[in-house]
């Protein structure tokens, strides 16, 4: 029987037939402002409530910003840090003398710091969030799949259930989320759309290995004091949930550029042989 972990959001747990399978690596992907970080906060907070340890890596906000945002939804991360139940690794600020800060934004340093955090938390299962993975391949998006594979392979043996976020952003070309999606055991996709002058958010569980899951699109909202609230299934059209045309165009252009670069590298190698 599969042991499952609650996401901290009962409706999403039901969509997952009881929660995320323990030990899985879950890709949480979507555009900025769709709810990925708040989902991650729910995931860590649920573990702390159940007596589990947590590691939260933040690459786009400071540690203090994450703590304050968690407090907006009733998650007492500051207390958890003081008790030693939660370690927040700050990959943004890089403050001197901070043992839980990354000096360089590299995959090797990330893995090393997470291992140090797990040793500090002690024996037993822990939840891990990396928010977001996109920061590690901003300047080399073609490496997204390789980096994602290395992180999963190196950290799976450390008794972790991992939520790795990655975002779609036209400015990052192929640094979207596709590297994570290839190696993840599950994919939860968040979307947003302006409809009749109003911002609406959606999620869909696209993949979850070894288990059935709800395959419908759900509309969600983000509510002060609560976090993510699932409003119910949404009868979405293809246009509602597909990537914007501008993003699709950028993906195609980036892939063509990557193919050209690889072709040039092959020519150089042939000339040097």
Backbone as CSV, one residue per row, in Angstrom:
resi,resn,N_x,N_y,N_z,CA_x,CA_y,CA_z,C_x,C_y,C_z
1,UNK,0.838,-1.200,0.000,0.000,0.000,0.000,0.871,1.247,0.000
2,UNK,0.519,2.229,-0.809,1.316,3.448,-0.933,1.068,4.365,0.256
3,UNK,2.156,4.788,0.910,2.040,5.773,1.981,1.997,7.158,1.348
4,UNK,1.045,7.966,1.770,0.833,9.265,1.149,1.016,10.389,2.161
5,UNK,1.411,11.542,1.649,1.594,12.732,2.470,0.564,13.780,2.081
6,UNK,-0.056,14.394,3.061,-1.007,15.451,2.763,-0.294,16.672,2.183
7,UNK,-0.941,17.328,1.253,-0.410,18.581,0.701,-0.731,19.768,1.603
8,UNK,-1.633,19.542,2.570,-2.112,20.641,3.396,-3.361,21.295,2.827
9,UNK,-3.803,20.810,1.670,-5.015,21.328,1.017,-5.931,20.131,0.784
10,UNK,-6.971,19.949,1.606,-7.789,18.730,1.549,-8.333,18.401,0.166
11,UNK,-8.772,19.420,-0.570,-9.334,19.157,-1.896,-8.278,18.597,-2.849
12,UNK,-7.055,19.088,-2.761,-5.997,18.558,-3.620,-5.613,17.156,-3.183
13,UNK,-5.637,16.893,-1.876,-5.403,15.523,-1.400,-6.417,14.560,-2.005
14,UNK,-7.682,14.983,-2.057,-8.704,14.117,-2.656,-8.445,13.909,-4.140
15,UNK,-7.981,14.957,-4.820,-7.643,14.819,-6.237,-6.515,13.816,-6.445
16,UNK,-5.643,13.691,-5.429,-4.500,12.781,-5.482,-4.808,11.429,-4.840
17,UNK,-6.086,11.197,-4.549,-6.522,9.949,-3.919,-5.864,9.732,-2.553
18,UNK,-5.656,10.846,-1.836,-5.136,10.731,-0.479,-3.870,11.514,-0.225
19,UNK,-3.244,12.053,-1.243,-2.036,12.842,-1.052,-0.899,12.410,-1.954
20,UNK,0.243,13.058,-1.786,1.434,12.758,-2.587,2.102,11.493,-2.057
21,UNK,2.392,10.524,-2.912,3.111,9.335,-2.454,4.462,9.704,-1.825
22,UNK,4.725,9.149,-0.665,5.945,9.446,0.071,7.178,9.067,-0.748
23,UNK,8.172,9.953,-0.765,9.410,9.711,-1.499,9.400,10.209,-2.929
24,UNK,8.269,10.715,-3.392,8.157,11.183,-4.769,8.840,12.540,-4.954
25,UNK,9.172,12.818,-6.210,9.627,14.138,-6.638,8.520,14.743,-7.489
26,UNK,7.980,15.865,-7.025,6.832,16.478,-7.690,7.247,17.796,-8.331
27,UNK,6.950,17.948,-9.619,7.174,19.206,-10.330,5.912,20.058,-10.201
28,UNK,6.081,21.249,-9.658,4.978,22.212,-9.549,5.330,23.362,-10.479
29,UNK,4.627,23.470,-11.590,5.040,24.371,-12.664,3.927,25.338,-13.031
30,UNK,4.327,26.457,-13.612,3.349,27.451,-14.039,3.963,28.822,-14.139
31,UNK,3.158,29.760,-14.598,3.607,31.139,-14.747,3.753,31.800,-13.372
32,UNK,4.470,32.924,-13.305,4.529,33.677,-12.047,3.130,34.118,-11.618
33,UNK,2.877,34.056,-10.319,1.602,34.530,-9.800,0.461,33.545,-9.877
34,UNK,0.762,32.264,-10.117,-0.314,31.273,-10.250,-0.573,30.503,-8.960
35,UNK,0.361,30.541,-7.990,0.140,29.855,-6.720,1.168,28.804,-6.368
36,UNK,2.269,28.716,-7.129,3.265,27.674,-6.884,3.915,27.813,-5.504
37,UNK,4.325,29.020,-5.163,4.983,29.228,-3.865,4.017,28.958,-2.722
38,UNK,2.785,29.399,-2.846,1.813,29.194,-1.768,1.502,27.710,-1.609
39,UNK,1.423,26.975,-2.702,1.279,25.520,-2.603,2.455,24.929,-1.833
40,UNK,3.654,25.412,-2.118,4.856,24.917,-1.442,4.804,25.217,0.056
41,UNK,4.308,26.393,0.419,4.169,26.740,1.835,3.184,25.795,2.524
42,UNK,2.064,25.513,1.863,1.094,24.555,2.400,1.766,23.199,2.654
43,UNK,2.555,22.743,1.698,3.190,21.428,1.763,4.117,21.328,2.971
44,UNK,4.953,22.352,3.169,5.877,22.357,4.301,5.116,22.489,5.617
45,UNK,4.139,23.385,5.657,3.367,23.608,6.887,2.627,22.338,7.308
46,UNK,2.091,21.596,6.343,1.381,20.358,6.664,2.321,19.341,7.294
47,UNK,3.550,19.284,6.790,4.522,18.363,7.370,4.873,18.737,8.798
48,UNK,5.074,20.020,9.045,5.408,20.479,10.399,4.280,20.143,11.373
49,UNK,3.031,20.346,10.953,1.890,20.005,11.811,1.862,18.519,12.149
50,UNK,2.363,17.682,11.222,2.359,16.232,11.432,3.635,15.725,12.073
51,UNK,4.480,16.645,12.539,5.711,16.236,13.213,6.862,15.909,12.296
52,UNK,6.762,16.276,11.017,7.847,16.034,10.063,8.764,17.242,9.989
53,UNK,10.008,16.990,9.638,10.972,18.065,9.434,10.827,18.617,8.022
54,UNK,11.304,19.857,7.825,11.199,20.471,6.514,12.435,21.259,6.134
55,UNK,12.719,21.277,4.838,13.791,22.097,4.256,13.163,22.907,3.131
56,UNK,13.340,24.216,3.183,12.755,25.092,2.161,13.877,25.916,1.557
57,UNK,14.124,25.717,0.262,15.141,26.485,-0.457,14.440,27.587,-1.234
58,UNK,14.819,28.835,-0.962,14.213,29.963,-1.666,15.259,30.659,-2.530
59,UNK,14.949,30.801,-3.807,15.899,31.427,-4.733,15.440,32.799,-5.207
60,UNK,14.167,33.123,-4.979,13.632,34.360,-5.533,13.099,35.314,-4.467
61,UNK,13.121,34.876,-3.203,12.755,35.717,-2.073,13.771,35.484,-0.965
62,UNK,13.881,36.432,-0.054,14.743,36.235,1.099,14.066,35.297,2.093
63,UNK,14.845,34.785,3.025,14.286,33.927,4.072,13.194,34.655,4.849
64,UNK,13.452,35.897,5.198,12.483,36.660,5.969,11.198,36.870,5.180
65,UNK,11.307,37.074,3.873,10.123,37.239,3.035,9.274,35.971,3.024
66,UNK,9.913,34.810,2.950,9.191,33.541,2.978,8.455,33.380,4.306
67,UNK,9.142,33.701,5.410,8.530,33.572,6.739,7.312,34.489,6.859
68,UNK,7.456,35.727,6.385,6.341,36.675,6.477,5.166,36.239,5.608
69,UNK,5.469,35.731,4.417,4.391,35.270,3.542,3.662,34.082,4.168
70,UNK,4.421,33.175,4.777,3.803,32.028,5.444,2.874,32.494,6.569
71,UNK,3.299,33.520,7.296,2.487,34.035,8.398,1.159,34.607,7.912
72,UNK,1.135,35.124,6.678,-0.115,35.652,6.112,-1.202,34.587,6.029
73,UNK,-0.782,33.320,5.943,-1.736,32.226,5.799,-1.811,31.366,7.060
74,UNK,-1.257,31.878,8.144,-1.352,31.172,9.418,-0.314,30.098,9.623
75,UNK,0.747,30.083,8.810,1.807,29.085,8.939,2.950,29.681,9.771
76,UNK,3.229,29.098,10.910,4.195,29.665,11.857,5.606,29.135,11.584
77,UNK,6.168,29.558,10.456,7.494,29.096,10.065,8.577,29.593,11.018
78,UNK,8.415,30.795,11.542,9.443,31.348,12.430,9.607,30.457,13.676
79,UNK,8.487,30.011,14.225,8.536,29.131,15.389,9.172,27.795,15.032
80,UNK,8.856,27.278,13.840,9.413,25.996,13.407,10.923,26.082,13.236
81,UNK,11.397,27.213,12.716,12.841,27.416,12.565,13.506,27.435,13.940
82,UNK,12.911,28.144,14.888,13.477,28.233,16.241,13.529,26.868,16.931
83,UNK,12.518,26.036,16.683,12.478,24.701,17.299,13.437,23.727,16.637
84,UNK,13.925,24.068,15.447,14.789,23.156,14.714,14.027,22.176,13.850
85,UNK,12.747,22.470,13.579,11.944,21.600,12.726,12.007,22.005,11.253
86,UNK,12.486,23.199,10.981,12.519,23.731,9.616,13.809,24.495,9.386
87,UNK,14.445,24.227,8.261,15.612,24.992,7.821,15.258,25.660,6.501
88,UNK,15.403,26.971,6.456,15.155,27.724,5.226,16.499,28.135,4.645
89,UNK,16.826,27.609,3.490,18.085,27.919,2.811,17.850,29.088,1.878
90,UNK,18.559,30.183,2.149,18.396,31.413,1.380,19.419,31.434,0.249
91,UNK,18.935,31.218,-0.969,19.813,31.220,-2.138,19.806,32.566,-2.848
92,UNK,19.101,33.549,-2.270,19.002,34.860,-2.906,19.985,35.859,-2.308
93,UNK,19.985,35.969,-0.985,20.737,37.037,-0.336,22.233,36.740,-0.216
94,UNK,22.610,35.477,0.042,24.022,35.113,0.154,24.754,35.881,1.231
95,UNK,24.136,36.010,2.406,24.719,36.822,3.476,25.934,36.135,4.109
96,UNK,26.971,36.915,4.342,28.202,36.394,4.944,27.921,35.936,6.371
97,UNK,28.442,34.760,6.722,28.258,34.250,8.068,26.967,33.494,8.287
98,UNK,26.104,33.440,7.282,24.840,32.711,7.391,25.089,31.260,6.958
99,UNK,24.986,30.301,7.887,25.276,28.909,7.512,24.268,28.316,6.540
100,UNK,23.078,28.914,6.463,22.042,28.399,5.562,21.795,29.377,4.425
101,UNK,22.877,29.730,3.757,22.812,30.624,2.607,23.745,30.087,1.534
102,UNK,23.349,30.208,0.270,24.197,29.776,-0.838,25.082,30.925,-1.289
103,UNK,26.379,30.681,-1.384,27.294,31.696,-1.904,27.230,31.783,-3.419
104,UNK,27.064,30.622,-4.050,26.973,30.554,-5.503,25.725,29.779,-5.884
105,UNK,25.092,30.211,-6.942,23.860,29.570,-7.391,24.210,28.423,-8.335
106,UNK,24.759,27.356,-7.753,25.132,26.187,-8.539,24.423,24.955,-7.988
107,UNK,24.217,23.982,-8.845,23.536,22.763,-8.449,24.349,22.002,-7.411
108,UNK,25.676,21.977,-7.566,26.514,21.254,-6.611,26.436,21.866,-5.218
109,UNK,26.487,23.190,-5.127,26.383,23.827,-3.815,24.988,23.619,-3.229
110,UNK,23.976,23.658,-4.083,22.608,23.417,-3.629,22.491,22.036,-2.996
111,UNK,22.953,21.022,-3.689,22.860,19.652,-3.183,23.631,19.508,-1.879
112,UNK,24.842,20.061,-1.830,25.656,19.984,-0.624,24.971,20.628,0.570
113,UNK,24.351,21.792,0.347,23.692,22.506,1.443,22.447,21.746,1.916
114,UNK,21.714,21.156,0.992,20.543,20.374,1.377,20.958,19.150,2.197
115,UNK,22.046,18.495,1.795,22.550,17.355,2.565,22.952,17.786,3.976
116,UNK,23.617,18.939,4.084,23.989,19.467,5.406,22.745,19.716,6.256
117,UNK,21.711,20.272,5.622,20.467,20.558,6.346,19.810,19.262,6.830
118,UNK,19.805,18.249,5.968,19.196,16.977,6.358,19.962,16.341,7.516
119,UNK,21.274,16.417,7.498,22.069,15.897,8.620,21.734,16.644,9.907
120,UNK,21.562,17.954,9.789,21.246,18.763,10.965,19.872,18.417,11.524
121,UNK,18.910,18.179,10.655,17.557,17.841,11.097,17.506,16.461,11.734
122,UNK,18.427,15.594,11.349,18.505,14.282,11.968,17.820,13.185,11.182
123,UNK,17.793,12.017,11.812,17.278,10.818,11.158,15.787,10.942,10.876
124,UNK,15.361,10.311,9.805,13.941,10.253,9.491,13.578,11.042,8.251
125,UNK,12.346,10.875,7.838,11.843,11.512,6.628,11.726,13.020,6.800
126,UNK,11.939,13.742,5.704,11.751,15.201,5.704,11.136,15.616,4.377
127,UNK,10.470,16.757,4.407,9.933,17.352,3.187,10.901,18.410,2.682
128,UNK,11.050,18.462,1.360,11.948,19.434,0.737,11.208,20.217,-0.333
129,UNK,11.357,21.535,-0.307,10.879,22.407,-1.378,12.069,23.161,-1.945
130,UNK,12.183,23.207,-3.271,13.131,24.102,-3.946,12.294,25.037,-4.800
131,UNK,12.272,26.315,-4.417,11.410,27.306,-5.067,12.254,28.539,-5.455
132,UNK,12.737,28.637,-6.692,12.398,27.700,-7.745,13.666,27.161,-8.393
133,UNK,13.487,26.053,-9.121,14.595,25.450,-9.838,15.043,26.294,-11.018
134,UNK,14.171,27.113,-11.546,14.483,27.908,-12.742,15.736,28.754,-12.557
135,UNK,15.996,29.186,-11.319,17.139,30.056,-11.061,18.468,29.383,-11.387
136,UNK,18.497,28.055,-11.367,19.760,27.345,-11.556,20.127,27.145,-13.025
137,UNK,19.221,27.496,-13.932,19.577,27.375,-15.354,19.138,28.595,-16.161
138,UNK,19.085,29.745,-15.510,18.695,30.959,-16.224,19.622,31.252,-17.396
139,UNK,20.941,31.032,-17.203,21.902,31.358,-18.255,22.233,30.160,-19.139
140,UNK,21.685,28.992,-18.839,21.928,27.802,-19.657,20.704,26.885,-19.610
141,UNK,19.614,27.325,-20.205,18.363,26.565,-20.132,18.437,25.166,-20.714
142,UNK,19.376,24.937,-21.626,19.498,23.600,-22.204,19.918,22.564,-21.167
143,UNK,20.435,23.033,-20.010,20.894,22.121,-18.960,19.777,21.749,-17.984
144,UNK,18.578,22.261,-18.184,17.494,22.063,-17.217,17.231,20.591,-16.935
145,UNK,17.170,19.792,-17.970,16.854,18.377,-17.772,17.980,17.659,-17.038
146,UNK,19.225,17.946,-17.396,20.362,17.300,-16.746,20.427,17.677,-15.273
147,UNK,20.292,18.979,-14.970,20.350,19.420,-13.580,19.230,18.794,-12.758
148,UNK,18.038,18.720,-13.330,16.904,18.131,-12.620,17.174,16.660,-12.309
149,UNK,17.751,15.961,-13.276,18.076,14.548,-13.078,19.107,14.374,-11.973
150,UNK,20.148,15.203,-11.993,21.208,15.108,-10.975,20.637,15.342,-9.581
151,UNK,19.804,16.353,-9.444,19.208,16.653,-8.129,18.354,15.491,-7.651
152,UNK,17.515,14.953,-8.520,16.677,13.833,-8.107,17.520,12.622,-7.744
153,UNK,18.502,12.286,-8.552,19.315,11.093,-8.309,20.103,11.211,-7.008
154,UNK,20.680,12.393,-6.755,21.528,12.574,-5.570,20.726,12.674,-4.277
155,UNK,19.511,13.220,-4.350,18.772,13.494,-3.118,17.721,12.449,-2.773
156,UNK,17.304,11.634,-3.729,16.270,10.636,-3.460,16.666,9.713,-2.321
157,UNK,17.935,9.356,-2.235,18.400,8.409,-1.214,18.428,9.014,0.198
158,UNK,18.106,10.310,0.326,18.159,10.983,1.622,16.808,11.014,2.337
159,UNK,15.903,10.156,1.963,14.592,10.030,2.620,13.839,11.357,2.594
160,UNK,13.671,11.884,1.385,12.993,13.161,1.179,11.810,12.983,0.232
161,UNK,10.762,13.731,0.468,9.710,13.920,-0.531,9.858,15.345,-1.025
162,UNK,10.020,15.513,-2.340,10.449,16.792,-2.889,9.378,17.461,-3.742
163,UNK,9.212,18.751,-3.518,8.409,19.612,-4.388,9.360,20.604,-5.025
164,UNK,9.499,20.534,-6.342,10.401,21.403,-7.087,9.570,22.303,-7.990
165,UNK,9.651,23.599,-7.800,8.877,24.506,-8.639,9.723,25.018,-9.796
166,UNK,9.045,25.346,-10.870,9.700,25.969,-12.013,8.655,26.777,-12.749
167,UNK,9.084,27.894,-13.309,8.088,28.777,-13.889,8.286,29.000,-15.375
168,UNK,7.172,29.258,-16.026,7.187,29.685,-17.412,7.432,31.178,-17.430
169,UNK,8.435,31.589,-18.164,8.707,33.015,-18.324,9.388,33.196,-19.664
170,UNK,8.799,33.996,-20.513,9.316,34.154,-21.870,10.773,34.586,-21.864
171,UNK,11.161,35.399,-20.897,12.528,35.919,-20.860,13.558,34.849,-20.596
172,UNK,13.146,33.671,-20.091,14.119,32.619,-19.789,14.141,31.532,-20.849
173,UNK,13.517,31.783,-21.972,13.561,30.828,-23.075,13.141,29.447,-22.611
174,UNK,14.064,28.435,-22.727,13.689,27.087,-22.323,13.885,26.849,-20.835
175,UNK,14.126,27.887,-20.040,14.220,27.715,-18.599,12.844,27.690,-17.992
176,UNK,11.947,26.962,-18.591,10.558,26.983,-18.138,10.317,25.962,-17.038
177,UNK,10.280,24.718,-17.353,9.993,23.710,-16.365,10.131,22.327,-16.962
178,UNK,10.483,22.290,-18.246,10.466,21.029,-18.956,11.538,20.066,-18.471
179,UNK,12.634,20.568,-17.936,13.645,19.682,-17.368,13.089,18.914,-16.196
180,UNK,12.411,19.594,-15.312,11.806,18.956,-14.145,10.721,17.978,-14.575
181,UNK,9.909,18.380,-15.526,8.781,17.542,-15.927,9.237,16.190,-16.453
182,UNK,10.390,16.132,-17.095,10.892,14.874,-17.640,11.243,13.881,-16.542
183,UNK,11.767,14.352,-15.419,12.273,13.441,-14.388,11.322,13.282,-13.210
184,UNK,10.309,14.123,-13.103,9.427,14.112,-11.935,8.519,12.884,-11.916
185,UNK,8.164,12.471,-10.700,7.195,11.392,-10.530,5.771,11.906,-10.694
186,UNK,5.597,13.208,-10.475,4.282,13.807,-10.627,4.397,15.241,-11.104
187,UNK,3.364,15.714,-11.787,3.350,17.097,-12.275,2.028,17.744,-11.872
188,UNK,2.125,18.866,-11.168,0.956,19.685,-10.853,1.168,21.020,-11.550
189,UNK,0.272,21.334,-12.478,0.433,22.542,-13.285,-0.561,23.616,-12.847
190,UNK,-0.039,24.810,-12.643,-0.859,25.969,-12.301,-0.939,26.890,-13.509
191,UNK,-2.122,27.497,-13.708,-2.316,28.416,-14.825,-3.111,29.623,-14.347
192,UNK,-3.033,30.698,-15.089,-3.857,31.867,-14.810,-4.329,32.457,-16.132
193,UNK,-5.449,33.161,-16.069,-5.993,33.752,-17.284,-6.889,34.927,-16.895
194,UNK,-6.793,36.005,-17.666,-7.716,37.126,-17.481,-8.981,36.817,-18.255
195,UNK,-10.099,36.753,-17.547,-11.377,36.415,-18.171,-12.401,37.468,-17.769
196,UNK,-12.899,38.191,-18.779,-13.870,39.263,-18.543,-13.360,40.269,-17.509
197,UNK,-12.069,40.594,-17.637,-11.475,41.607,-16.782,-11.120,41.134,-15.386
198,UNK,-11.148,39.816,-15.143,-10.903,39.290,-13.807,-9.847,38.191,-13.879
199,UNK,-8.866,38.243,-12.947,-7.815,37.230,-12.908,-8.352,35.944,-12.283
200,UNK,-8.231,34.853,-13.037,-8.666,33.552,-12.525,-7.501,32.568,-12.604
201,UNK,-7.435,31.691,-11.606,-6.342,30.728,-11.509,-6.895,29.303,-11.557
202,UNK,-6.061,28.395,-12.117,-6.488,27.010,-12.287,-5.325,26.071,-11.963
203,UNK,-5.668,24.826,-11.673,-4.633,23.798,-11.556,-5.155,22.497,-12.130
204,UNK,-4.215,21.675,-12.556,-4.534,20.337,-13.044,-3.376,19.416,-12.689
205,UNK,-3.705,18.219,-12.259,-2.677,17.208,-11.999,-2.466,16.458,-13.301
206,UNK,-1.324,16.675,-13.910,-1.072,16.102,-15.238,-0.474,14.709,-15.170
207,UNK,0.193,14.397,-14.050,0.904,13.118,-13.982,1.114,12.753,-12.522
208,UNK,0.937,11.473,-12.188,1.283,10.977,-10.869,1.509,9.472,-10.997
209,UNK,2.753,9.061,-10.884,3.087,7.658,-11.079,2.483,6.778,-9.980
210,UNK,2.203,5.554,-10.335,1.791,4.499,-9.402,0.451,4.770,-8.720
211,UNK,-0.299,5.738,-9.197,-1.565,6.037,-8.544,-2.522,6.721,-9.522
212,UNK,-3.789,6.494,-9.314,-4.806,7.220,-10.067,-4.903,8.637,-9.505
213,UNK,-5.456,9.534,-10.286,-5.648,10.907,-9.816,-6.751,11.561,-10.633
214,UNK,-7.311,12.617,-10.071,-8.336,13.388,-10.757,-7.715,14.067,-11.968
215,UNK,-8.385,13.979,-13.110,-7.825,14.514,-14.357,-8.563,15.761,-14.841
216,UNK,-9.378,16.333,-13.974,-10.122,17.534,-14.337,-9.339,18.799,-13.997
217,UNK,-9.638,19.877,-14.702,-9.122,21.205,-14.370,-9.948,21.759,-13.214
218,UNK,-9.266,22.336,-12.226,-9.961,22.940,-11.083,-9.628,24.429,-11.015
219,UNK,-10.629,25.207,-10.691,-10.372,26.626,-10.438,-9.997,26.798,-8.979
220,UNK,-9.006,27.662,-8.730,-8.552,27.916,-7.371,-8.547,29.422,-7.117
221,UNK,-8.437,29.777,-5.856,-8.271,31.172,-5.473,-7.236,31.222,-4.362
222,UNK,-6.651,32.395,-4.157,-5.700,32.606,-3.070,-6.334,33.605,-2.116
223,UNK,-6.560,33.164,-0.885,-7.338,33.931,0.082,-6.471,34.263,1.296
224,UNK,-6.462,35.531,1.691,-5.731,35.936,2.890,-6.193,35.124,4.088
225,UNK,-5.224,34.669,4.879,-5.547,33.918,6.076,-5.805,32.447,5.839
226,UNK,-5.950,32.041,4.564,-6.230,30.645,4.243,-5.207,30.038,3.293
227,UNK,-4.798,30.805,2.285,-3.921,30.262,1.256,-4.725,29.842,0.045
228,UNK,-4.400,28.668,-0.507,-5.095,28.179,-1.699,-6.438,27.590,-1.322
229,UNK,-7.463,28.060,-1.991,-8.818,27.535,-1.823,-9.265,26.975,-3.166
230,UNK,-9.648,25.705,-3.174,-10.114,25.065,-4.409,-11.605,25.335,-4.553
231,UNK,-11.989,26.010,-5.633,-13.381,26.399,-5.831,-14.209,25.284,-6.461
232,UNK,-13.551,24.413,-7.203,-14.274,23.288,-7.798,-13.852,23.040,-9.230
233,UNK,-14.331,21.971,-9.851,-13.975,21.661,-11.243,-14.421,22.788,-12.172
234,UNK,-13.646,22.986,-13.220,-13.944,24.051,-14.175,-14.037,23.447,-15.564
235,UNK,-15.074,23.762,-16.266,-15.277,23.242,-17.622,-14.436,24.062,-18.596
236,UNK,-13.128,23.769,-18.609,-12.177,24.579,-19.371,-12.175,24.205,-20.841
237,UNK,-11.953,25.215,-21.661,-11.700,24.987,-23.077,-10.201,24.816,-23.279
238,UNK,-9.823,24.378,-24.440,-8.406,24.210,-24.745,-7.661,25.530,-24.588
239,UNK,-8.306,26.629,-24.969,-7.676,27.948,-24.897,-7.459,28.390,-23.456
240,UNK,-8.298,27.892,-22.527,-8.171,28.279,-21.130,-6.910,27.738,-20.483
241,UNK,-6.484,26.545,-20.875,-5.390,25.886,-20.152,-4.111,25.743,-20.969
242,UNK,-4.150,26.013,-22.266,-2.943,25.876,-23.065,-2.010,27.056,-22.811
243,UNK,-0.748,26.876,-23.131,0.213,27.958,-22.984,-0.128,29.088,-23.939
244,UNK,0.147,30.331,-23.541,-0.085,31.456,-24.449,0.701,31.285,-25.748
245,UNK,0.161,31.800,-26.829,0.816,31.674,-28.130,2.220,32.268,-28.115
246,UNK,2.412,33.360,-27.366,3.729,33.995,-27.298,4.756,33.078,-26.650
247,UNK,4.313,32.301,-25.641,5.217,31.367,-24.968,5.560,30.216,-25.906
248,UNK,4.558,29.680,-26.595,4.809,28.590,-27.532,5.798,29.034,-28.615
249,UNK,5.619,30.249,-29.125,6.530,30.777,-30.145,7.954,30.863,-29.597
250,UNK,8.082,31.319,-28.350,9.404,31.455,-27.741,10.064,30.091,-27.549
251,UNK,9.279,29.086,-27.174,9.805,27.738,-27.000,10.369,27.216,-28.317
252,UNK,9.616,27.407,-29.401,10.061,26.927,-30.710,11.349,27.630,-31.132
253,UNK,11.396,28.952,-30.933,12.588,29.712,-31.294,13.803,29.261,-30.482
254,UNK,13.588,29.026,-29.193,14.697,28.609,-28.333,15.198,27.222,-28.722
255,UNK,14.271,26.318,-29.084,14.672,24.982,-29.480,15.482,25.021,-30.773
256,UNK,15.068,25.862,-31.715,15.830,26.002,-32.960,17.233,26.533,-32.686
257,UNK,17.318,27.514,-31.768,18.623,28.069,-31.412,19.507,27.015,-30.774
258,UNK,18.901,26.210,-29.882,19.652,25.145,-29.215,20.167,24.137,-30.233
259,UNK,19.314,23.753,-31.197,19.725,22.792,-32.227,20.894,23.343,-33.048
260,UNK,20.849,24.645,-33.354,21.928,25.261,-34.112,23.235,25.249,-33.321
261,UNK,23.136,25.545,-32.004,24.334,25.549,-31.160,24.948,24.158,-31.069
262,UNK,24.072,23.143,-30.916,24.569,21.772,-30.843,25.216,21.363,-32.157
263,UNK,24.632,21.828,-33.272,25.194,21.516,-34.580,26.576,22.131,-34.733
264,UNK,26.740,23.384,-34.272,28.029,24.052,-34.343,29.067,23.347,-33.483
265,UNK,28.642,22.885,-32.286,29.569,22.174,-31.403,30.043,20.881,-32.058
266,UNK,29.124,20.197,-32.784,29.485,18.958,-33.450,30.517,19.206,-34.548
267,UNK,30.330,20.298,-35.300,31.281,20.661,-36.360,32.639,20.939,-35.768
268,UNK,32.692,21.703,-34.664,33.957,22.005,-33.991,34.672,20.752,-33.528
269,UNK,33.892,19.810,-33.002,34.501,18.558,-32.527,35.095,17.781,-33.694
270,UNK,34.343,17.737,-34.816,34.832,17.011,-35.989,36.126,17.619,-36.508
271,UNK,36.235,18.941,-36.455,37.425,19.611,-36.961,38.628,19.376,-36.065
272,UNK,38.374,19.148,-34.764,39.473,18.954,-33.828,39.950,17.512,-33.744
273,UNK,39.179,16.596,-34.360,39.572,15.191,-34.315,40.715,14.921,-35.295
